[in-house]
Amino acid sequence: MSSGSGSKNRGGSARGQAGRPDRNSTRAKIQAQREAEARHKRRRNFLIGGAAAVVAVAVGVSVALTTGGGGQSVAGNELAPLSTLGTLQPAPAPGATGPEGVAVPAAAPLAGPAATTTGQSIDGISCQTSEQTLFHIHAHLTIFVNGQARQVAAAIGIPGASATQTPSGSFIGSGTCFYWLHTHAADGIIHIESPVQRTFTLGDFFAEWGQPLSTTQVGAVKGDITALYNGQVYKGNPSSIPLTAHAQIQLEVGTPLIAPVSTVFPNGL
């Protein structure tokens, strides 16, 4: 992939004396970038004072069940208990831990990033030369097809992505621009980094990915779709699922159905 001009490169490529990647140096660079983002966010919140407090309240208020915080809530009548699905198969063992500290499924991606996503506005979402952090949350997406895991590809929402090979795998740190929704690794973490607070949905993310999402189709795979949101059954169109803070979203095509995967978000995510 070509080298881009994005502002972050959290997966540095320092090398030790033997010409091999320095594991500690790479991890330190990624952690330092996360800490720098946190400091920047704290300084901005201090300067804008009361306005930041209003935004924080708007993001944090939950007016329905299992929202996860941030953006639109999911109403209770859109959710059903897991028991309505009958017997579920246990979730498979997670893959190896990736560069963001989250497991990367040992599986093929559902689809690669869309070649047609080159910087044009998509669903009102812009692609900018640096990542925006006024509204900054993360969600996790897990996908199963007939009981088999599929990866959520790295570099979704980062045209011209440039990958760095870290000791924990490939990390996308730069590109020609960053959409407000994007992925840095194939671990299912969706980064929501926007200059405005608004409701973003799973449908927005799939639009950036260039893949269809409906009640009968996930990417190129068609069949009966089961959607889970924070451990409950989501009864609506999966494209309407809101990307709330630390939301655990699972899409399953066909059977057997898999029990919810629970992802621990590391510090900084």
C-alpha positions in Angstrom: 0.0 0.0 0.0 1.2 3.5 -0.7 2.4 5.8 2.0 0.0 8.6 3.0 0.1 11.9 4.8 -2.1 11.2 7.9 -1.0 12.6 11.2 -0.7 9.5 13.3 1.8 6.7 13.1 1.2 4.8 16.3 2.8 1.5 15.1 6.4 2.7 14.8 9.2 0.5 13.3 12.2 1.0 15.5 14.8 -1.7 15.1 17.2 -3.2 17.6 20.9 -3.8 17.2 20.3 -7.1 15.4 18.1 -5.5 12.8 14.9 -7.0 14.3 11.9 -4.9 15.4 12.3 -3.7 19.0 9.0 -4.9 20.6 9.2 -2.6 23.6 10.0 0.4 21.4 7.0 -0.3 19.1 4.6 -0.7 22.0 6.0 2.4 23.6 5.4 4.5 20.5 1.8 3.3 20.2 1.2 4.0 23.9 2.9 7.4 23.7 0.6 8.4 20.8 -2.5 7.4 22.9 -1.3 9.4 25.8 -0.6 12.4 23.6 -4.2 12.2 22.3 -5.5 12.0 25.9 -3.5 15.1 26.9 -4.7 17.0 23.9 -8.3 16.1 24.7 -7.9 17.2 28.3 -6.4 20.6 27.3 -9.2 21.2 24.8 -11.8 20.4 27.4 -10.2 22.8 29.8 -10.1 25.6 27.3 -13.7 25.4 26.1 -15.0 24.9 29.7 -18.7 24.9 30.0 -19.3 24.0 26.3 -17.2 20.8 26.8 -19.3 20.0 29.9 -22.5 20.2 27.9 -21.0 17.9 25.2 -19.9 15.4 27.9 -23.4 15.3 29.4 -25.0 14.8 26.0 -22.6 12.0 25.3 -22.9 10.3 28.7 -26.6 10.4 29.3 -28.3 7.1 28.8 -32.1 7.2 28.3 -32.6 3.5 27.4 -31.2 0.1 28.1 -27.6 -1.0 27.4 -26.6 2.1 25.4 -22.9 1.9 26.1 -22.8 5.7 26.1 -22.1 8.2 23.3 -24.6 9.1 20.6 -28.0 7.6 20.1 -29.5 5.2 22.6 -31.1 1.8 21.8 -34.6 1.7 23.0 -35.7 -1.3 25.1 -38.3 -2.4 22.5 -35.5 -2.8 20.0 -33.8 -5.5 22.1 -34.7 -9.0 23.2 -33.0 -11.4 25.6 -30.5 -14.0 24.3 -32.9 -16.8 25.5 -35.1 -16.0 22.5 -32.4 -17.5 20.2 -32.4 -20.9 21.8 -29.1 -22.8 22.2 -26.0 -20.9 21.3 -22.6 -22.4 20.5 -19.7 -21.1 22.7 -17.6 -18.4 21.2 -14.3 -19.8 19.7 -11.0 -19.1 21.3 -9.8 -15.5 20.4 -6.9 -15.1 18.0 -3.5 -13.6 18.9 -3.4 -10.2 20.5 -2.9 -7.5 17.8 -1.2 -4.1 17.9 -4.1 -2.4 19.7 -4.1 -4.9 22.5 -7.2 -6.7 21.1 -7.4 -10.2 19.7 -7.3 -10.5 15.9 -9.4 -13.4 14.6 -7.4 -16.2 12.9 -9.7 -16.0 9.9 -10.1 -14.4 6.5 -11.6 -10.8 6.3 -15.2 -10.5 5.3 -13.9 -8.1 2.6 -11.0 -5.8 2.1 -11.3 -2.0 2.2 -13.2 -0.5 -0.7 -11.0 0.7 -3.6 -13.7 3.2 -4.4 -13.5 5.0 -1.0 -11.0 7.6 -1.9 -11.9 10.7 0.1 -15.3 11.7 -1.1 -18.0 12.4 1.6 -20.0 9.3 2.5 -23.2 9.6 4.5 -22.1 13.1 5.5 -18.8 11.7 6.8 -15.7 13.6 5.6 -12.2 12.3 5.1 -9.6 14.7 6.7 -5.9 14.8 6.7 -5.8 14.3 10.5 -7.9 12.4 12.9 -10.6 14.5 14.7 -11.1 14.0 18.5 -13.8 16.4 19.6 -16.1 13.3 19.6 -13.8 10.3 20.3 -15.2 6.9 21.2 -14.6 3.2 20.1 -16.9 0.3 19.4 -16.1 -3.4 18.6 -17.6 -5.5 15.8 -17.5 -9.3 15.6 -18.7 -11.2 12.5 -19.5 -14.9 12.1 -20.6 -16.6 8.9 -22.2 -20.1 9.5 -20.4 -20.2 12.8 -17.0 -19.3 11.4 -15.3 -16.0 12.3 -14.5 -13.4 9.7 -12.1 -10.4 10.2 -13.2 -6.8 10.0 -10.5 -5.6 7.7 -7.8 -3.1 8.7 -7.6 0.3 6.9 -11.4 0.7 6.4 -11.9 4.5 6.2 -8.2 5.2 5.6 -7.6 5.6 1.8 -4.0 5.3 0.7 -3.3 3.4 3.9 0.3 2.7 5.0 0.9 -0.3 7.2 3.7 -0.7 9.8 4.6 -4.2 10.8 4.8 -4.4 14.6 5.7 -7.4 16.7 1.9 -7.9 17.3 0.9 -7.5 13.6 0.1 -4.9 11.0 -1.0 -1.5 12.2 -2.3 1.3 9.9 -0.9 4.6 11.2 -1.2 6.9 8.2 -3.0 7.4 4.9 -4.0 10.2 2.5 -6.9 11.0 4.9 -9.0 9.6 7.7 -12.7 9.2 7.6 -14.4 9.8 11.0 -15.1 6.1 11.2 -12.0 3.9 10.5 -10.0 0.8 11.5 -6.3 0.7 12.3 -6.0 -3.1 12.7 -8.0 -6.3 11.8 -9.2 -6.6 15.4 -12.8 -5.3 15.0 -12.2 -2.0 16.8 -14.0 0.8 15.1 -12.6 4.2 15.8 -15.2 7.0 15.9 -13.2 10.2 15.8 -15.2 13.2 14.6 -15.2 17.0 14.8 -18.9 16.9 15.6 -21.0 14.9 18.0 -23.7 13.0 16.0 -25.2 9.6 15.8 -23.1 7.2 13.7 -24.5 3.8 12.8 -23.1 0.5 11.7 -24.7 1.3 8.3 -22.4 4.3 8.0 -19.4 2.1 8.7 -20.4 -0.4 6.1 -21.0 2.4 3.6 -17.3 3.4 4.1 -16.3 -0.2 3.8 -18.2 -0.4 0.5 -20.2 -3.4 1.7 -24.0 -3.9 1.9 -25.7 -4.4 5.3 -29.3 -5.3 5.7 -31.6 -7.8 7.4 -30.6 -10.4 4.7 -27.0 -9.6 3.8 -23.7 -8.8 5.4 -21.1 -7.9 2.8 -21.3 -10.4 0.0 -22.9 -13.1 2.2 -26.6 -13.5 2.2 -28.8 -15.4 4.6 -30.7 -15.1 7.9 -29.0 -12.3 9.9 -28.8 -12.2 13.7 -27.5 -9.1 15.3 -26.4 -8.8 18.9 -25.9 -5.5 20.8 -24.2 -5.5 24.2 -25.2 -9.1 24.8 -28.9 -8.7 23.7 -30.6 -9.5 20.4 -31.1 -6.4 18.3 -34.5 -6.8 16.5 -34.2 -3.9 14.0 -32.2 -3.5 10.8 -28.5 -4.0 11.7 -27.6 -1.0 9.6 -29.4 1.1 12.3 -27.3 -0.1 15.2 -25.7 3.0 16.8 -21.9 3.0 17.3 -21.9 3.9 21.0 -18.9 4.0 23.3 -17.6 0.5 23.9 -20.5 -1.1 22.2 -20.2 -4.8 21.7 -21.8 -5.6 18.3 -22.0 -9.0 16.7 -23.4 -10.0 13.3 -24.1 -13.6 12.5 -25.1 -15.0 9.1 -26.7 -18.4 9.1 -26.2 -21.0 11.8 -25.0 -22.2 14.2 -25.4 -19.1 16.3 -22.5 -18.1 18.5 -22.7 -16.8 22.0 -21.7 -13.1 22.4 -18.0 -12.3 22.3 -16.9 -9.9 25.0 -14.0 -7.7 24.2 -12.0 -5.9 26.8 -11.0 -2.4 25.6 -7.4 -1.6 26.6 -6.5 1.7 28.2 -6.6 4.4 25.5 -9.5 2.8 23.6 
